[in-house]
Amino acid sequence: KVVVFFVTARLTQLYAELFNALGLRVLEMHSRKSQPQRTRVADEFRDGKKLVMFSSDVSARGMDYPDVTAVVQVGLPSDKAQYIHRLGRTARAGKSGGGYLVLADFEAFFLNELRELPLQPRPPLAPEAVAALAPKLRQGFAALPSVTLGCGYQAWLGFYNSHLRKLRWSQQQLVQTANDFSRDVLGLATPPPLEAKTVGKMGLKGVAGLNVEK
């Protein structure tokens, strides 16, 4: 059994819907699900075998899932403690397990916080492997509802906006990288529209590149 952690609930939803659209069944666990839904997913994952669950940090603490053989963390953990708590979902009750941390190049600074841990770096996928996956991923993202893509973009923007100091980004760099994510990952011709009040709450009013609804 594998738990894959993502940085927000909406990004968990985005990638869970993507994998399911590609015919790769995963369970979906995050705070946007109702309590009965979360209970049902937790019971299935706890009692089942050979399952993959995509989760936000609702599963990082206080949840005991037996026989989790691997934890994958996708994206920047908020801090070392969060990384450790997530990793603790595996190798429990005397059983073996492993952890994997998948970071974008701009998130690699986080490895400095883990320098005393026995990490083993892996090279990124070879360009030809990435190229082979690209058509299937484009097909999967194209099958998702626009609301899922829009919420994923907004969640990405909001999460990294809260880490500007760590990233050493300006607001303009944030928006540019978010729009790269929208184009190169989500496959959208233009960035999803954002409500003006949402942009205001993020403190991004007037930053060029945002698609603000009139």
Buried (B, 14 or more C-beta within 10 A) or exposed (E): BBBBBBBBBBBBBBBBBBBBBBEEEBBBBBBBBEEEEBEEBBEEBBEEEEBBBBBBBBBBEEBEBEBBBBBBBBBBBBEEEBBBBBBBBBBBEEEEBEBBBEBEEEBEEBEEEBEEEEEEEEEEEEEEEEEEEEEEBEEBBEEBEEEBBBBBBBBBBBBBBEBBEBBEBEBEBBBBBBBEBBEEBBBBEEBBBBEEEBBEEBEBEEBEEBBBEE
